Amino acid sequence: MNKSHIKELKLKKNTYFKVYKKGKYEGKKIGIMALAVYINYEKEMAKITKNPNLKEISPFTWNWGWATSEASAAYYWAKKGCRKEVKKYKHHFK
């Protein structure tokens, strides 16, 4: 993970928590927020099985979405953003 990727993750995380605390984004009241996380579960479980005292896992991708009332819209934007990040950082979907 390079420095710009770490900086981007910190910015995204801070924005997520600020929006959550305020309950508003771009002046609109948030009814629901969704969080999508991509992690290669099989790969990580294989590493943990090999070494139960593992201290770190591989980098993972996440994104969030929001909507005023429709849960499906929040889920849609969270998953769409996560997929975009997966492609950008060349993680692999199965």
N, C-alpha and C positions, 0 to 999 in steps of 0.2 A: 504494500500500500504506500503510495507516495504522499508527499506533504499536501498537495492540492486536494487529493481525495479525502484526507483526514480533515482538512479545513472545511470542505464541502459538507461532510457528515456532521461536524459540530454546528455549522450554520443551520442545516436542516433540522437537527435535533432541537436547537434553541428556538427556532421558529415554531416547531410543533408544540413545545411546551408553552410558549407565549400565547399562541392561539387558543390552546386548551384552557389556560387560566382565564383569558379574557372572555371566551365564549363567542368571539366575533372574528371574522376574517374579511378583509376588504369591505368593512362596514356592514356586513351581513351577519345576522345571528346564526350561530351554528347549532343545528339540531342533533347532528351525529358526526362523529369522526371515526375513521377506519384506519387501521395500520396493517400494511402488508410487508411480510418479511420473507426473503428467499434465502434458504440455507440448504446446502447439499447434505441432507440428513444421513443418507447411506455412507457417504465419505466420512462425515464427522463421527458417526457411531463406530465405524471401522477403526478410526484413530483412537477413540476412547477404549474400545475393546482391546486394542494392542497395548495401550498405555493408560490404565485407569487413573493415574496421577497427572494427567495432561493439564497443563496450566493455561493454554490458549487454544482457541479454535480458529479456523480460517476466516478471513474477512467475509462478511455477509452483506447483503443489500436489503434496504428497506425504504419504504416511502409511505406517505399518508395522504388521505383524501378527506374531504368534508362535504357536507350537504346541509341544506336548511331543514329538510324533512325526510327525503328518500334515502333509506339505508343503502339501496342498490347503487345509487349515484356515488356515495362515499366509497363503497367497496370498489366500484369501477375505477375511480380516479387513483385510489391507493394501488390497486393491482397494475394499472397502466403505467404509473410512475415507477413501480418496482421493476416491471419488465423492461422498461427503457434503461434503467440502471444496470440490469443484468446484461443487456446487450452491450452497453457502453463499457463495462468492465470485464466483458467476455466470460461471465459465469455461464454454466451450462444448464439448460432446462432438460428434463427427461420427458 
